[in-house]
Amino acid sequence: MSEKRQIDSFTPEIVRITDKCNLPFNAGQEFSNFNSFLAYDVEDYFLNGDGVTYLIKNGDDVVAFYCISAGAIPYNYICENESQMWGISIVEIRMFAVDEHYQDVFFEYGGINIPIAAWCLKYIINSIQSFIGVKAIFLHSVPTAEKFYKTNGFQEMNCVMNPFHCIDEEFKPLWLPLQSISFGDGLENN
């Protein structure tokens, strides 16, 4: 893990992209799928309806990117010993990565020092809440980011929830409830 650094100026600009772009971006050597996403997959995701991608820039630098899509998480609603399949409306964060030059980098925001990665995630969450009515935000976390997401409000899935399979089995499904959700027979999200 790199040493924490402080920057004086962070003036983020959010840019929606629908085509491949060759801007320099590197989330780290172990994240090749994130590193190649902007150059090879953005356009296909957009054209296939799999997600819309946004860049978070600081001047000419790509600080981070994220790709979101709409979906649902199936769950078993249990009432009087009967189970029915219901769904929770969600926005899925399909991809979220921070360039290694901005990882463990802090800046002063509202009088406190916060990590740029946390600011980016909060921006994504606030944007989702501002533009669409959903009950939760969902993602599959890489193992090294699980603690980060949990620190920022995400939690493990409720025992009756059945998130769709992820091709990368080591990724952990996490969710952030935005509304109170009843799973039946007194089961509620926390």
N, C-alpha and C positions, 0 to 999 in steps of 0.2 A: 504494500500500500504506500502511496506517495505521501509526502509531507504536506500538511495543510498550508495553503497560501491565501493571501488576501489581495484583492484587486480593488482599485479605487473607483473605476468607472465600469458600470454594467448598465447599458441602455438597450435592453432587448427589443428586437423587432421580430414579429411573427410573420412568416411568409408561407402561404399554401403553395405546394408544388404538385403537378400532375404528370410531369415528364421526368425522365432520368436526368440526373445532374451529376456533374463531375467535380463538385466542390470538394476540397480536401476535408475528410472526416475520418477519425480513427478513435474508436471506443476502447481500444486496447487489443493486443495480439490475440487474446483468447476469445474475442467476439467477432469472428470473421463474418458471420451472417449479418450482424449490424453494420459492419464496415462496408459491406458490398451492397447493402439495401438501396442506398441513394443512387448508386450508379446503375443498378441492374433491375430492381424490382418495383420501384415507385410507380412507373407507368402501368405495369401489369396489374398491380393492386388496384389502381384507380379505374382502369378500363374494365376489369372483372368485377368491380363492386366490392372488393375485399377490404378497402380502406382508403382513407384520405390522409395524406402526409403533410406535415407542417415542419418547417425549419424554425428554430429559435436562433437568431443571429445576434451578435454583438459587433457592430461595424461590419467588416468583411468576413469575420470568423463565423463558422457554423458551430454554435455552442452545443446544440442538441437537436434531435429530431424526434417526432412522434408520429405514429400512424394510428388512427382510430376508426372503428366501424361499429355499427349497431348490431345488436344481437339479443339473445335471451339465455338465461340459465334455467334449465328445467329443474324442478324439484317436486318431491312427493308431498302433497298437502294431505295431512292426516287428520281426519275428523271421525270421531266415534268408531275407531278401529278400522276405518276404510281409508284407502289411499288413492288419491287422484293425481295425475300429472298436471302441474301448473307451470307457469314460466314467469321469471322476473325480468322485466325489461332492463337492458344494460347498454352501456357503451363500453366496448372493449378497447383497451389500449393494446393494440396488436404489436407495436414496436415502440420502445422508448430507449434512447441511448444518449449519453453525454460524451462529447469528445474528451479524450484523455487530458488535454490541456486545461479543461475546465472541471475535471474531477477533483474533489477535495479542495476546491477553490471557494473562498468566502467573499462576501461583500456586505456592506452595511445597507440594510433595508429597514426603514421604519425605526431607526435607532438601535437595531440589533444586528449582529453578524450572523448571516445565514449561508448555508451552502448553496451555490448556484443550482446544483441538481435538485435540491428541495424546492427552490423557487420555481424551477421549471415544472416540477410535478404539481405544485400548488396551482400554477397557471393552467395546466391542463385540466385539473379537477374543476377549477372555477369556470373555465370556458365551457366545459361540458354542462355544468349546472346552469349556466346562463343561456345556453342555446337550445337545449332539448330536455324534455321531461322524461327522465328515466329513474328507476328505483335504485340503481347501483352502477358502480364502475367495476370492471373485471379485467384481470390480466393474468398471464402466466409468467411468473418471475423466474429469472435465471437464479441459480443457487446463491451466487455472491450478492444479489440485490435483495434477497428476501428480508433481511433485517432493515434495510433502508425503507422498503415499502411498509413494513409493520410499524416502524417509527413514525411514518407519515399517515397512519390511520387505516391501512389495509389490514385485513384479517383472513384467517383460514376459513374455508368454506364450512357452512353449517352441515351437520351430519345428514340431512335429508336432501341436500343439493347435489345435482349430478352435472357438473360442468362437462362440456363437450371435450373429447379427447384432444390432447396436444401431441403432435408428432414427436416432440422432444420431451420424452417421459421424465427427464430430470427437472423440468420446469414445474414450479409449484403454482397451482391455481390459487389466487387471492382475490378478495373482493372488498370494496368499500361501499357499505350501504349508505344511500343518500336519504332514504325514507324508512320508516318503520315497516317491517314486513312480517306478517304472520304466516307460520308454517303449519298452523292447525294445532289442536289439542294443547294450547298454551305455549307452544314453541315460538319464540320471537327472535329476531336478530338482536345482537347486543348493541 
